[in-house]
Amino acid sequence: MDALGMIETRGLVGLIEAADAMVKAARVQLVSYEQIGGGYVTAL
């Protein structure tokens, strides 16, 4: 089963912490991240 999850945070540090917890909790793969603007960052 494949699914796509997204995390959106304000600031890169929060994104790194969330992505770290995500990859440690389940068998997931971090595909990419994008800086949106206004300090917001999204990871796929």
C-alpha positions in Angstrom: 0.0 0.0 0.0 1.4 3.4 -1.0 0.3 6.7 0.5 1.5 10.3 0.4 1.9 12.3 3.6 2.7 15.9 4.0 4.1 17.9 7.0 4.0 21.7 6.9 5.8 23.7 9.6 7.0 27.2 10.1 10.8 26.9 10.1 13.2 24.3 9.0 14.1 23.1 12.5 10.5 22.1 13.2 10.4 20.2 9.9 13.6 18.4 10.6 12.3 17.3 14.0 8.9 16.2 12.6 10.6 14.3 9.7 13.0 12.6 12.2 10.1 11.4 14.3 8.2 10.2 11.2 11.0 8.1 9.8 11.8 6.6 13.2 8.1 5.6 13.8 7.2 3.9 10.6 8.7 2.6 7.3 8.5 5.8 5.3 10.7 7.6 2.8 11.3 11.3 2.7 10.9 12.3 -0.9 11.4 16.1 -0.9 10.9 19.3 0.9 9.9 22.7 -0.4 10.2 26.2 1.1 6.9 27.9 0.5 7.6 31.4 1.7 6.9 33.3 4.9 8.9 30.8 6.8 6.7 27.8 5.9 8.3 24.6 4.8 6.6 21.4 3.5 7.9 17.9 3.3 6.6 15.0 1.3 
